[in-house]
Amino acid sequence: MAVSVKLKLRFYLLIMITVLASVSLHADDDDDFDDNDFDDDITDIIEKEKEREEEEAEERAEEQAEQLLENFLEQRLGDDVEFDDDFEDELEDWLEDQLEANGSDDDLEERMEEELEKHLESLVDDDDQTEDQLEFLDDKLQQLWQFEDDIEESLLPPLPNQLIALVSAEQLATAKAQGAIVINEEALSELGAVLVTFDSSQPVPIDKAAIEQNDVYQLDALSQPKTALEPLKHASIMGIQSPLMAQQKVGLMDSSIDTGHRCFVGSRIVQKNFHDTAPPSYNHGTAMASILIGDNTCDAQGLLTQAELFNAVVFAQSASGAVVASAAQLISGLNWLLSQQVSIINMSLSGPPNKILQQALTQVAARGVTLVASAGNDGGAAFPRFPAAYPEVIAVTAVDQQLNVFARAAQGPHIEIAAPGVNVLIARDQAYASLSGTSLAAVMITAVLASEKALPNKPDLSLRAKQIGDTVRDNIYGFGLMQK
């Protein structure tokens, strides 16, 4: 789906969210609205849009989004409900201006969300809200976020005509002799196999159980234009009052780190790039590194001192501008991190299940390496995201300073532990910014564990958690908030 389609769909999502906010803030308790009809409409649009050809997607997506919005307005707004009619026109005009001037601007999405937030805040300020109304709004926001994420998922399909496998040199030679077309092959000494990317447009003579599509993964952090606390202050709710001395080599699988940022003066950072030609992206990797090792001269002081950080740069900008990594790149990165003798690896990323990636992670865990991953920012209704949902991995969710779960955090029985991850001050562009997401919570956990001696097996965090949920372990918080 084209970028313009995504932005237009996002516009209609924003309008619908605003309508939901306005209506929930003004609606009477006896106002009846069939939530199921609205949910069904959303589901229908998702399914229909995924089936259409790309050249038809823009016109059809816009028409259906407009129709859904129109039906929603007619059904939800009556004569007794006041709504800021000018806001829709103003936002649409603003969107069109931005599309004209910045069709490929990566920051456009963030600015649109800022505009929405300002409007919602003005609505909240104008009215005293009941708990039921706010719960209704929160529920609808979750549904719309999931709608948006399902659309975005359709923009990140597996790499076309690529299958990956971990095979022996003999198996590779046999496959080549039988006519397999190899796009790339890499001997992975630490994993004891050859990572092969086959061209699936031709038959691949490998057992289907041993091959998998080359899936694409995303990073798990969202910009938040709000007041932020530095990482070390956030960590106080985990019982951390001062920086922790690192006792393990720390591995990171992320985008590039801007080692020239003042947060990293004197820091020991080693990076290896797993992209040949893709332009680097520095935002996420720099943010994660600042939480881990930002020094005491840095406004975003991190949790660890005297740490060695090894960053496998597996994420970079794709041709569409999205910052992504493939399963094959993640596997190559894991192999390199093993060669650097790290004993803990942070993976603030998420995506679909991939059996070849899991095969590699199982081998890494068997070497005594602790694996930590973000749960994902796809909402509580989303399917489990990987690698967090693999049993070898510690799945981390995010909470704020009041121990409320991050609104977009994924949920499920695999969630193991919670850590701060909402409105965290991080390093960016020789300055600082506010970021939220399960990515940030994951590196908080990584920092705490890296300050302790390495363990030969996956750490049991059940005895180190402050219970937040209603049960000892639940799908939202796992065992609860991590304690030092």
Stockholm file with secondary structure:
# STOCKHOLM 1.0

chainA/1-484         MAVSVKLKLRFYLLIMITVLASVSLHADDDDDFDDNDFDDDITDIIEKEKEREEEEAEERAEEQAEQLLENFLEQRLGDDVEFDDDFEDELEDWLEDQLEANGSDDDLEERMEEELEKHLESLVDDDDQTEDQLEFLDDKLQQLWQFEDDIEESLLPPLPNQLIALVSAEQLATAKAQGAIVINEEALSELGAVLVTFDSSQPVPIDKAAIEQNDVYQLDALSQPKTALEPLKHASIMGIQSPLMAQQKVGLMDSSIDTGHRCFVGSRIVQKNFHDTAPPSYNHGTAMASILIGDNTCDAQGLLTQAELFNAVVFAQSASGAVVASAAQLISGLNWLLSQQVSIINMSLSGPPNKILQQALTQVAARGVTLVASAGNDGGAAFPRFPAAYPEVIAVTAVDQQLNVFARAAQGPHIEIAAPGVNVLIARDQAYASLSGTSLAAVMITAVLASEKALPNKPDLSLRAKQIGDTVRDNIYGFGLMQK
#=GR chainA/1-484 SS CCHHHHHHHHHHHHHHHHHHHHHHHHCCTTCCCCHHHHHHHHHHHHHHHHHSCHHHHHHHHHHHHHHHHHHHHHHHCCTTCCCCHHHHHHHHHHHHHHHHHCTTCTTHHHHHHHHHHHHHHHHHHHSCCCHHHHHHHHHHHHHHHHHHHHHHHHTSCCCTTEEEEEECHHHHHHHHHTTCCEEEEEEETTTTEEEEEEETTSCCCSCGGGCEECCEEEECCEECCSCCBCHHHHGGGGTCCSCEECCSCEEEEESCCCTTSGGGTTCEEEEEECCSSSCCCCHHHHHHHHHHHCCTTSTTCCSEESCEEEEEECCEECTTSCEEEEHHHHHHHHHHHHHTTCSEEEECEEBCCCHHHHHHHHHHHHTTCEEEEECCSSCTTSCCCBTTTSTTEEEEEEECTTCCBCTTCCCSTTEEEEEECSSEEEEETTEEEEEESHHHHHHHHHHHHHTSCCCSSCCCCGGGEECCSSSSSBTTTBTCEECC
#=GC SS_cons         CCHHHHHHHHHHHHHHHHHHHHHHHHCCTTCCCCHHHHHHHHHHHHHHHHHSCHHHHHHHHHHHHHHHHHHHHHHHCCTTCCCCHHHHHHHHHHHHHHHHHCTTCTTHHHHHHHHHHHHHHHHHHHSCCCHHHHHHHHHHHHHHHHHHHHHHHHTSCCCTTEEEEEECHHHHHHHHHTTCCEEEEEEETTTTEEEEEEETTSCCCSCGGGCEECCEEEECCEECCSCCBCHHHHGGGGTCCSCEECCSCEEEEESCCCTTSGGGTTCEEEEEECCSSSCCCCHHHHHHHHHHHCCTTSTTCCSEESCEEEEEECCEECTTSCEEEEHHHHHHHHHHHHHTTCSEEEECEEBCCCHHHHHHHHHHHHTTCEEEEECCSSCTTSCCCBTTTSTTEEEEEEECTTCCBCTTCCCSTTEEEEEECSSEEEEETTEEEEEESHHHHHHHHHHHHHTSCCCSSCCCCGGGEECCSSSSSBTTTBTCEECC
//
